[in-house]
Amino acid sequence: MTTIAYKDGVIAYDSRTTGGTTISDDDSGKLQTVDGVQFICTGCACDFDALIAGYIGTVASS
């Protein structure tokens, strides 16, 4: 589960990634910047490229 907090134009988020009940990383880079747009990616990592490409209007890399 990812925690995201927003206040006064500032977004804070945790850096932990898990697989089920197993902690896989406590220093994961969830922030991605593409064409000047910042994305805080959570959920299934295999979907991040498609989500960002859909937002930007490009084709996701395979």
C-alpha contacts under 8 A as a table, 3 or more apart, distances in Angstrom:
res1	aa1	res2	aa2	distance
1	M	17	T	7.94
1	M	18	T	7.83
2	T	13	Y	7.17
2	T	14	D	6.31
2	T	15	S	7.96
2	T	16	R	7.40
2	T	17	T	7.99
2	T	42	T	6.71
3	T	13	Y	5.53
3	T	14	D	5.75
4	I	11	I	7.00
4	I	12	A	5.72
4	I	13	Y	4.47
4	I	14	D	7.03
5	A	11	I	5.67
5	A	12	A	5.12
5	A	13	Y	6.38
6	Y	9	G	6.78
6	Y	10	V	5.59
6	Y	11	I	4.48
6	Y	12	A	6.39
7	K	10	V	5.40
7	K	11	I	6.75
15	S	25	D	7.83
15	S	26	D	5.74
15	S	27	D	5.04
15	S	28	S	4.83
15	S	29	G	6.44
15	S	30	K	6.63
16	R	23	I	7.30
16	R	24	S	7.69
16	R	25	D	5.59
16	R	26	D	4.24
16	R	27	D	6.01
16	R	28	S	5.90
17	T	23	I	6.16
17	T	24	S	5.69
17	T	25	D	5.22
17	T	26	D	6.47
17	T	28	S	6.44
18	T	21	T	6.66
18	T	22	T	5.47
18	T	23	I	4.37
18	T	24	S	5.07
18	T	25	D	6.94
19	G	22	T	5.22
19	G	23	I	6.48
19	G	24	S	6.57
23	I	26	D	7.37
25	D	28	S	5.92
29	G	32	Q	7.71
30	K	39	F	7.92
30	K	40	I	5.38
30	K	41	C	5.19
30	K	42	T	6.92
31	L	38	Q	6.69
31	L	39	F	5.59
31	L	40	I	4.51
31	L	41	C	6.31
32	Q	38	Q	5.72
32	Q	39	F	5.14
32	Q	40	I	6.41
32	Q	41	C	7.28
33	T	36	G	5.97
33	T	37	V	5.40
33	T	38	Q	4.34
33	T	39	F	6.15
34	V	37	V	5.28
34	V	38	Q	6.52
34	V	39	F	7.90
34	V	52	I	7.88
39	F	52	I	7.64
41	C	45	A	7.71
41	C	48	F	6.46
42	T	45	A	7.26
44	C	47	D	5.80
44	C	48	F	7.35
45	A	48	F	5.47
46	C	49	D	7.19
47	D	50	A	5.48
47	D	51	L	6.20
48	F	51	L	5.16
48	F	52	I	6.17
49	D	52	I	5.26
49	D	53	A	5.95
49	D	60	A	5.58
49	D	61	S	6.95
50	A	53	A	5.05
50	A	54	G	5.94
50	A	59	V	7.52
50	A	60	A	4.98
50	A	61	S	7.84
51	L	54	G	5.18
51	L	55	Y	6.32
52	I	55	Y	5.12
52	I	56	I	6.09
52	I	60	A	7.82
53	A	56	I	5.10
53	A	57	G	5.63
53	A	58	T	4.82
53	A	59	V	5.60
53	A	60	A	5.17
54	G	57	G	5.07
54	G	58	T	6.29
54	G	59	V	7.23
54	G	60	A	7.67
55	Y	58	T	7.91
